[in-house]
Amino acid sequence: MGSPEDRRSATPEVAPLLVADIVHLGASGNPRIDEADVRAVLELAPGRSFWVPASGEFILVAPWRSRVELPSIHTLWSFSSDGALIEAAVRTSEEAGAAALVMLETGERRRPSFYHQHGFSRIEIIRTYEHVEPEVLARQYDPGVQQFTRVTPQRPDLLAAVERLDHEAFPWFWWNSTDEFNAYLRFPGVEVWAGIQQGEVISYFGFTSFHHWAHLDRIAVAPDRQGQGIGRSALGFAAQQMLRARATRIGLSTQSSNRVSRHLYESLGFRHTRQSDYDVYGIVIDADRVYRKAGGVSEAREG
């Protein structure tokens, strides 16, 4: 097994990654990232990323969905130093008061043994859907249930009401922050709408338009108004807006554990696109926050 001295010498030297170090990285072999991408991450979250000077291996860490309490592994470009790089990222995350170091299986998939070896838990399975007849879905909108107003940065009062509803409707881990909403509203092709009934925001949704395709990024209904057809009506109005943006297909995703949402989508003709499903992993630092349900109750989790 070797002496303690041998094992210590085998541990690679890891250092904070600075902008000046970018030219020394081994990023040229990674088809999903270039030097401009690395620079953008470092400028967004200085002091959170690391590298191995001897080999050019690196880990990029940035806030997940603009939430500094949920740092995420943006890129792990490593051949033999995974453990050392991840440990450095976890240590910095703990010191900063983070709830978890998140890693999503959206860009690449790794063996389950990788996550187990490095202390990750699977926090959620994300299930994806697609609807190929948005004009049929659009018929679900009932203007007698709610009227919709577009949310813009010029309406901070409306945006604040939408954020409050978001936090009431979703578990802590999935909250949208103020920074996330502001960044989201500036993104090309994004529209956010609030459903209003008697002057109160009772639902909202956001979507992004692409070329003849739209993705429903978020939809929420006030907890005390669920089961009244409000979500169905909101989906119908969302489909109308997507049709106006010339979408012929609609995609969305939801947590596998959210059986209510899954039932609604499937009942309205959304089809499960299993090949696009992905997992959300994390090294959990503060389980109380990570597993807190909507309404503030923590969910018991094993392992």
MOGICOR-V211657 format. One record per pair of residues at least 6 apart in sequence whose ideal C-beta (glycine too) atoms are under 7 Angstrom apart, sorted by the first residue. I is the first residue (numbers start at 1). J is the second residue. If there is no record, write none. Layout:
<<I:J> <I:J>>
//
This chain:
<<11:84> <12:52> <12:54> <12:81> <12:84> <13:52> <13:53> <13:54> <14:50> <14:52> <14:84> <14:85> <14:88> <15:50> <15:51> <15:53> <16:47> <16:50> <17:42> <17:49> <17:50> <17:51> <17:58> <19:39> <19:42> <21:51> <22:35> <22:38> <22:39> <24:56> <25:38> <25:51> <25:56> <25:58> <26:56> <26:57> <26:77> <27:33> <27:34> <27:35> <27:38> <27:77> <30:77> <32:107> <33:75> <38:60> <41:49> <41:60> <41:62> <41:74> <42:49> <44:62> <45:61> <45:62> <45:63> <47:92> <48:61> <48:62> <48:71> <48:92> <49:58> <49:59> <49:60> <49:61> <50:58> <50:59> <50:85> <50:88> <50:89> <51:57> <51:58> <52:81> <55:81> <57:77> <57:78> <57:79> <57:81> <57:85> <58:77> <59:73> <59:76> <59:85> <59:86> <59:89> <60:74> <60:75> <61:71> <61:72> <61:73> <61:74> <61:89> <62:71> <62:72> <62:74> <63:70> <63:71> <64:70> <64:71> <64:72> <64:102> <65:176> <65:180> <66:177> <66:179> <66:180> <66:183> <67:177> <67:180> <69:97> <69:98> <69:99> <70:98> <70:99> <70:100> <70:102> <71:93> <71:98> <71:101> <71:102> <72:102> <72:103> <72:104> <73:89> <73:101> <73:103> <76:82> <76:85> <78:85> <82:118> <83:118> <86:118> <89:101> <90:101> <90:283> <93:101> <93:285> <94:285> <98:285> <99:285> <99:286> <99:289> <99:290> <100:282> <100:283> <100:284> <100:285> <100:290> <101:282> <101:283> <102:280> <102:282> <103:120> <103:281> <103:282> <104:278> <104:280> <105:278> <105:279> <106:278> <115:281> <119:283> <120:281> <120:282> <120:283> <121:281> <121:282> <121:284> <121:303> <122:279> <122:281> <123:173> <123:280> <123:281> <123:282> <123:290> <124:255> <124:256> <124:257> <124:280> <125:256> <125:277> <125:279> <126:253> <126:255> <126:256> <126:277> <126:278> <126:280> <127:253> <127:254> <127:256> <127:262> <127:272> <127:277> <128:251> <128:253> <128:273> <128:276> <128:277> <129:251> <129:252> <129:265> <129:270> <129:271> <129:272> <129:273> <130:249> <130:250> <130:251> <130:270> <130:271> <130:273> <131:137> <131:249> <131:250> <131:269> <131:270> <132:249> <133:269> <134:239> <134:242> <134:243> <134:247> <134:248> <134:250> <135:243> <136:269> <137:235> <137:236> <137:239> <137:268> <137:269> <138:236> <138:239> <138:240> <138:243> <139:236> <140:232> <140:233> <140:235> <140:236> <140:268> <141:233> <141:236> <141:237> <141:240> <142:233> <145:229> <145:230> <145:233> <146:195> <146:196> <146:197> <146:202> <146:203> <146:230> <146:233> <147:196> <148:193> <148:194> <148:195> <148:237> <149:158> <149:193> <149:194> <149:196> <150:191> <150:193> <151:158> <151:159> <151:162> <151:192> <151:193> <151:194> <152:185> <153:182> <153:185> <158:194> <159:181> <161:194> <161:201> <162:194> <162:201> <162:204> <163:176> <163:178> <163:181> <165:201> <165:204> <165:220> <165:222> <166:175> <166:176> <166:220> <167:175> <168:222> <168:223> <168:294> <169:220> <169:221> <169:222> <169:223> <169:294> <170:220> <170:294> <171:292> <171:293> <171:294> <172:289> <172:292> <173:290> <184:190> <184:206> <185:192> <187:208> <189:208> <189:209> <189:210> <190:206> <190:208> <191:206> <191:207> <191:241> <192:204> <192:206> <193:204> <193:205> <193:237> <193:241> <194:201> <194:204> <195:201> <195:202> <195:203> <195:204> <195:230> <195:234> <196:202> <202:221> <202:222> <202:225> <202:230> <203:220> <203:221> <203:222> <203:230> <203:231> <203:234> <204:220> <205:216> <205:218> <205:219> <205:234> <205:238> <206:217> <206:218> <207:214> <207:215> <207:216> <207:217> <207:238> <207:242> <208:214> <208:215> <208:217> <209:242> <209:245> <209:247> <212:246> <212:247> <212:248> <213:247> <213:249> <213:251> <214:242> <214:245> <214:247> <214:250> <215:251> <215:252> <216:238> <216:250> <216:252> <219:231> <219:234> <219:235> <219:238> <221:230> <221:231> <221:234> <223:294> <231:264> <232:264> <232:268> <235:268> <239:250> <242:250> <252:265> <254:261> <254:262> <254:265> <282:290> <284:290> <287:301> <288:298> <291:298> <291:299> <291:301> <292:298> <293:299>>
//
